[in-house]
Amino acid sequence: MSEFVLVAGAWLGSWAWDEVVPGLRAAGHGAHPLTLTGLAEKKGRAAGQQTHVQDIVDEVERLDLRDVVLVGHSYSGIPVGQAAERLGDRLTRVVFVDSSVPADGESFASGWWEGREKLETPIRENGGFWAPLTAADCEGQDLTADQTARLVGGSTPHPGATLTEPAMVTGSLGELPATYIKCLLDGDEPSEDVAELLKSEHWQLVTMDTGHWPMFSRPVELAGILHRAAVGD
């Protein structure tokens, strides 16, 4: 079976996958949720874009994992996509969960839906950090009150440099074996760059009728999709 390395999006740590991990392990997989530098229990440590890429590569190498399925949610699709290029034959598949994807020389902020300045300005005004979510940000995302409280309560300020520094992509992401999970309550169509990648014979689209944080709203369903992506169903 596969070894899943699970990387949550902005503000979140490994704890975000707590309800997904049991389903993967019950299916016979290894599951390794990862906290990126500067977040959750690693808060207070300086981090840039390449710090997060190296976090992922280091974890795979530290555990000497093979048959790796890298899973990146939201922001973390950017470092996950870069790390995937560096894993060579350790990698089996990449799964992007309602996420951004890296483009060489571009940052998370440069692809921000309201424009770069709408993200970079509040980061500057907040001491170089992206302020965590509020409960209002979670409305309409298929989350119960308890799920929202857990998501908001566990979030930590996100290191701004990881969002504003450019990605370094050397090859074509379209050549990677990949699954893209689109969460329909967060928009019913993939972004233009993802839609272009989905034209590749190596990419597969899966949809979930839920919001942007399916590891909270639909963890059992998400675990099942991840399992099927790994085994090729």
C-alpha positions in Angstrom: 0.0 0.0 0.0 1.0 3.7 -0.2 2.6 6.0 2.2 0.6 9.2 2.5 2.3 12.5 3.4 -0.5 14.9 4.3 0.1 18.7 4.3 -2.7 21.0 5.3 -3.2 24.6 4.0 -2.5 28.0 5.5 -2.7 28.4 9.3 -3.0 24.6 9.9 -0.8 21.9 11.2 -0.7 18.1 11.2 -3.6 18.1 13.6 -6.0 19.1 10.7 -5.8 15.5 9.4 -6.7 13.8 12.7 -10.1 12.5 11.3 -8.6 11.4 7.9 -5.7 9.4 9.1 -7.7 6.5 10.7 -9.5 5.8 7.4 -6.2 5.6 5.5 -4.6 3.4 8.1 -7.6 1.1 8.2 -7.2 0.7 4.4 -3.6 -0.5 5.0 -1.8 2.7 4.1 0.8 4.6 6.0 -0.3 8.1 7.0 2.1 10.8 7.9 0.5 14.2 8.6 3.1 17.0 8.6 3.3 20.4 10.2 5.2 22.9 8.2 7.7 25.3 9.8 6.2 28.3 11.5 2.8 26.7 12.1 1.0 24.9 15.0 3.6 23.3 17.2 6.4 24.8 15.0 5.2 28.4 15.3 7.8 31.0 16.0 10.3 29.6 13.5 11.2 31.6 10.4 10.0 30.2 7.1 10.1 31.0 3.5 8.6 29.3 0.4 11.6 26.9 0.0 11.6 26.1 3.8 8.2 24.5 3.3 9.3 22.6 0.2 12.3 21.3 2.1 10.1 20.3 5.1 8.3 17.9 2.9 11.3 16.4 1.2 13.1 16.0 4.5 10.1 14.2 6.0 10.0 11.7 3.2 13.7 11.1 3.4 13.8 11.0 7.2 11.2 8.3 7.3 12.8 6.6 4.1 9.3 6.4 2.5 8.6 4.7 -0.8 5.4 4.5 -2.8 4.7 8.1 -1.6 1.4 9.9 -2.2 1.9 13.6 -1.4 -1.3 15.4 -0.5 -1.4 19.2 -0.5 -4.4 21.2 0.6 -5.1 24.8 -0.4 -1.8 26.8 0.0 0.2 23.7 0.5 -0.3 22.6 -3.1 2.4 25.0 -3.9 5.2 23.4 -1.8 3.8 19.9 -2.4 4.0 20.4 -6.1 7.6 21.5 -5.9 8.6 18.7 -3.5 7.0 16.1 -5.8 9.5 17.0 -8.5 12.4 16.3 -6.1 11.3 12.9 -4.8 12.2 10.9 -7.9 11.1 7.3 -7.8 9.9 7.6 -4.2 6.8 9.3 -5.6 3.7 7.4 -6.7 1.1 10.2 -7.0 0.3 13.8 -6.0 -3.1 14.8 -4.7 -4.1 18.4 -4.7 -7.1 19.1 -2.4 -8.9 22.2 -3.6 -5.4 23.7 -3.8 -3.2 26.1 -5.6 -0.6 24.7 -7.9 3.0 26.1 -8.3 4.2 27.9 -11.3 7.9 28.8 -11.7 8.6 32.3 -10.6 5.1 32.8 -9.2 3.9 32.9 -5.6 0.7 32.0 -3.8 0.0 35.8 -3.6 0.5 36.4 -7.3 -2.4 34.0 -8.0 -4.7 35.4 -5.3 -8.2 35.8 -6.6 -8.5 39.4 -5.5 -5.0 40.4 -6.8 -1.6 40.2 -5.2 -1.9 43.5 -3.2 -5.1 42.3 -1.5 -3.1 39.6 0.2 0.3 41.2 0.5 -1.0 44.4 2.2 -2.6 42.7 5.2 0.4 40.5 5.6 2.6 43.6 5.8 0.2 45.3 8.2 0.2 42.2 10.5 3.9 42.0 11.1 4.7 39.7 8.2 2.0 37.1 9.0 -1.3 36.2 7.4 -3.9 36.5 10.2 -5.9 33.3 10.9 -9.4 32.5 9.9 -12.5 33.8 11.6 -15.8 31.9 12.0 -17.3 34.3 9.3 -14.7 33.0 6.8 -16.1 29.5 7.2 -19.7 30.2 6.5 -21.2 28.3 3.6 -18.5 25.7 3.7 -20.4 22.7 5.0 -19.0 23.0 8.5 -20.9 22.4 11.7 -20.5 24.8 14.5 -18.1 22.4 16.3 -16.0 21.9 13.1 -15.8 25.6 12.6 -14.7 26.1 16.2 -12.0 23.4 15.9 -10.7 24.9 12.6 -10.6 28.5 13.8 -9.5 27.6 17.3 -6.5 25.6 16.1 -5.3 28.0 13.5 -2.0 30.0 13.9 -0.8 33.1 12.0 0.9 32.0 8.7 4.4 33.1 7.8 3.9 35.7 5.1 7.2 35.0 3.2 5.9 31.5 2.3 3.0 33.2 0.5 4.9 35.9 -1.3 8.1 34.2 -2.3 8.2 32.6 -5.8 8.0 28.9 -6.5 10.8 27.0 -8.3 9.5 24.5 -10.8 11.9 22.9 -13.1 9.7 20.5 -15.1 6.1 20.2 -16.2 3.6 19.5 -13.5 1.4 17.9 -16.2 3.9 15.1 -16.3 3.3 14.2 -12.7 0.7 11.5 -11.9 -1.9 13.6 -10.1 -5.4 13.8 -8.8 -7.1 17.2 -8.3 -10.0 17.3 -5.8 -12.3 20.2 -6.4 -14.6 21.1 -3.5 -17.7 22.5 -5.2 -18.9 24.8 -2.4 -15.7 26.8 -2.9 -16.4 27.3 -6.6 -17.7 24.8 -9.1 -14.9 25.1 -11.6 -11.1 24.6 -11.2 -8.9 27.7 -11.7 -7.5 28.3 -15.2 -4.1 26.9 -14.4 -5.6 23.8 -12.9 -8.0 23.4 -15.8 -5.0 23.5 -18.2 -3.1 20.8 -16.2 -6.2 18.6 -16.2 -5.9 18.3 -19.9 -2.9 16.0 -19.3 -3.5 12.3 -19.5 -1.7 12.0 -16.2 -4.2 14.2 -14.2 -7.6 13.1 -12.9 -10.4 15.4 -11.5 -12.5 14.3 -8.6 -15.2 16.5 -7.1 -16.6 16.7 -3.6 -19.9 18.4 -2.7 -18.5 20.2 0.3 -16.5 23.2 1.2 -12.8 24.2 1.2 -11.8 22.2 4.3 -13.0 18.6 3.6 -10.7 17.1 6.2 -13.1 18.7 8.7 -16.4 18.6 6.9 -16.1 15.2 5.1 -13.1 13.3 6.5 -14.3 9.8 5.9 -15.3 10.6 2.3 -11.9 12.3 1.7 -10.0 9.3 3.1 -11.9 7.1 0.6 -11.1 9.3 -2.3 -7.4 9.4 -1.3 -7.4 5.6 -1.1 -8.9 5.2 -4.5 -6.4 7.7 -6.0 -3.6 5.7 -4.6 -4.8 2.3 -5.8 -6.0 3.5 -9.2 -9.7 3.0 -8.8 
